[in-house]
């Protein structure tokens, strides 16, 4: 990947729109590159991005009804049924009766599903594109991304 350095002269306020447009294009490029790398590695696990996201959303220690998974993914329950079918065929998830309400099924991550889920988590947090940044630069980037995301998560997205 070619290394580019940012211009060292501060832009004039008249250049703000052009500068902001360039930043948006670069953020879009970085997001696409991250997605591309993730999609390739997820495919190597035999998953699609959608099934990987569904598996990632499931907590291996807390069985979950499909409707709750649909809510967590922000999609229709019928779509979740197809995703769970694929995960179940792969042996990564099982549908089991809910002990509290045997009329309802819960989704349980299997032993192999736990291993694949752990690998999916690694893939989704792969930071190789940021390898050229110092710790200080990463901290600045994190704060800037947080600032422009306007708190896009209900709580801070980092794990600290």
PERA-V501929 format. One record per helix or strand of 2 or more residues. SS is the DSSP state (~ for helix, > for strand). FROM is the first residue (numbers start at 1). TO is the last residue. Records with the same first field share a line. If there is no record, write none. Layout:
SS = FROM-TO  FROM-TO
This chain:
~ = 13-44  49-57  66-73  77-89  111-124  128-130  135-149
> = 64-65  93-98  101-109
